[in-house]
Amino acid sequence: MTLLTAKSISKTYREKVAVNHIDLTVKEGQLIAFLGPNGAGKSTTINMLTGLIQTTSGEIRLAGLDPKQKEYHHKIGVVFQNSVLDGQLTVQQNIQNRARMYKNIDLDFENQLIDDFGLTTILDQRYDTLSGGQRRRVDIARALVHQPDLLFLDEPSTGLDIQTRKVIWGTLEKLRETRGLTIILTTHYLEEAEEADFVYVIDHGEVIAHDTVKQLKEDYAQNLLTIESENKDAVLAEIDSSWSVVQEKGSLLIKVPNEHDAIDFLQRVEPLITHFEFRHGNMDDIFMALTGKEIR
Ligand SMILES: Nc1ncnc2c1ncn2[C@@H]1O[C@H](COP(=O)(O)OP(=O)(O)OP(=O)(O)O)[C@@H](O)[C@H]1O
C-alpha cells in the first residue's frame, strides 16, 4: 500500500532552483534511497517531506495527511545530517524529552530500542561527550521512540565505522521485519543504496532515474569480466554471441549477465587465460552512465 506521495514538488530559493518538479511514491515497508552528488537536492527534498521547509509548489501526502498537520509528524521520525539533540543533557534525558512530546509511549519498546542500539552503558553520559558513532545511535533511537511509520535518515552513515553501521542497520532491519518500518535515506554510500528496494537517482534537483537496484544495474551497470590471454582468438571463439566484448590494452573486457555465466565461461577457457578479474556492476557505474560524471 502507498504510504507517501509527492507530486511535482519544487523548491526555489530566489533564482536558485534546488528541487525541480520531483515525483515520488513510497510504499509501506520499503527502503528507499535518494542517491546523488553534493548539492543534488537530496536534503532539500527530505526537508520538504518532513515539513521542515515548505514546498514552493507541488503536493505531499502521507496516509492522506499534509505536512502542515500535526498527525503527519506523529507518523514520521527524522534524523538530520547534523544532530539537533541537546549536548548538555544526558542520553536518557534527550530520549525522554522526545518521548514526552507524545502520548502513549510504549516503555517496553523504548527500552528495547536503548538495548538494540547499545545505549545502556551510556544512558547517563552527557550527549556532547559522546563519540560520533554513539551520537548517531542516540539520534536514531530518539527518532524512533514514538514508533513512527516512516523514518527519514539524511546521510546516516557519514563518518561511521563498520561496527557502528552494523549495529544501526541490524536494528533498522529488525524494525522493518517486525513492524514494517518504512525508511527513506539519502546516501553517498553505495552499499546503502544497494540494499534499497527502490532508488531515486537525483542530480541538479531532478530525478534522473528511478528503479529497483536490480533494474538500474541491468540498464546501466553490467558485470564486467576482464581476461588476459596469449590466445585471444581462441577465447573470442568461446564467447556467447549475445555478450558485448571490447579489446583494451591487450585485455578482453566482456559484459556478462551474471556471475554463474562468468564461472561457466571461465571453466571453458581456463587453459587459454593467464589472468582474469570479475567486477560486479555498481552504483558508481550507474551514476557515470546517467550523468557522465563519477559520483562525488
Ligand atoms: N537555504 C538555502 N538557500 C539557498 N540555496 C540553498 C538553500 N538550501 C539549499 N540550497 C541549494 O540547493 C541545492 C541543493 O542542496 P541540498 O542540500 O538539497 O543538496 P544535497 O543533495 O542534500 O547535497 P549534500 O549531499 O551535499 O548534502 C544546492 O545548490 C544548495 O546550495
The ligand as a Tripos MOL2 file, in Angstrom:
@<TRIPOS>MOLECULE
LIG
   31    33     1     0     0
SMALL
NO_CHARGES

@<TRIPOS>ATOM
      1 N1         18.5250   27.8020    2.2320 N.pl3     1 LIG1
      2 C1         19.0700   27.7770    1.0060 C.ar      1 LIG1
      3 N2         19.2700   28.9250    0.3090 N.ar      1 LIG1
      4 C2         19.8140   28.9020   -0.9320 C.ar      1 LIG1
      5 N3         20.1850   27.7800   -1.5820 N.ar      1 LIG1
      6 C3         20.0220   26.6120   -0.9420 C.ar      1 LIG1
      7 C4         19.4530   26.5500    0.3710 C.ar      1 LIG1
      8 N4         19.4050   25.2330    0.7370 N.ar      1 LIG1
      9 C5         19.9170   24.5270   -0.2970 C.ar      1 LIG1
     10 N5         20.2970   25.3540   -1.3040 N.ar      1 LIG1
     11 C6         20.8990   24.9580   -2.5930 C.3       1 LIG1
     12 O1         20.0860   23.9440   -3.1610 O.3       1 LIG1
     13 C7         20.8880   22.9440   -3.7980 C.3       1 LIG1
     14 C8         20.5510   21.5740   -3.2320 C.3       1 LIG1
     15 O2         21.0570   21.4670   -1.9080 O.3       1 LIG1
     16 P1         20.8400   20.1770   -0.9940 P.3       1 LIG1
     17 O3         21.4170   20.4910    0.3620 O.co2     1 LIG1
     18 O4         19.4340   19.7920   -1.0600 O.co2     1 LIG1
     19 O5         21.7340   19.1040   -1.7350 O.3       1 LIG1
     20 P2         22.1470   17.6360   -1.2630 P.3       1 LIG1
     21 O6         21.8960   16.7520   -2.4230 O.co2     1 LIG1
     22 O7         21.4850   17.3030    0.0080 O.co2     1 LIG1
     23 O8         23.6960   17.7990   -1.0360 O.3       1 LIG1
     24 P3         24.6740   17.1000    0.0580 P.3       1 LIG1
     25 O9         24.8420   15.6960   -0.4120 O.co2     1 LIG1
     26 O10        25.9130   17.9050   -0.0690 O.co2     1 LIG1
     27 O11        24.0150   17.2190    1.3850 O.co2     1 LIG1
     28 C9         22.3310   23.3850   -3.5830 C.3       1 LIG1
     29 O12        22.7780   24.0670   -4.7440 O.3       1 LIG1
     30 C10        22.2670   24.3140   -2.4040 C.3       1 LIG1
     31 O13        23.2850   25.2930   -2.4520 O.3       1 LIG1
@<TRIPOS>BOND
     1     1     2 1
     2     2     3 ar
     3     2     7 ar
     4     3     4 ar
     5     4     5 ar
     6     5     6 ar
     7     6     7 ar
     8     6    10 ar
     9     7     8 ar
    10     8     9 ar
    11     9    10 ar
    12    10    11 1
    13    11    12 1
    14    11    30 1
    15    12    13 1
    16    13    14 1
    17    13    28 1
    18    14    15 1
    19    15    16 1
    20    16    17 2
    21    16    18 1
    22    16    19 1
    23    19    20 1
    24    20    21 2
    25    20    22 1
    26    20    23 1
    27    23    24 1
    28    24    25 2
    29    24    26 1
    30    24    27 1
    31    28    29 1
    32    28    30 1
    33    30    31 1
@<TRIPOS>SUBSTRUCTURE
     1 LIG1         1 GROUP 0 **** ****
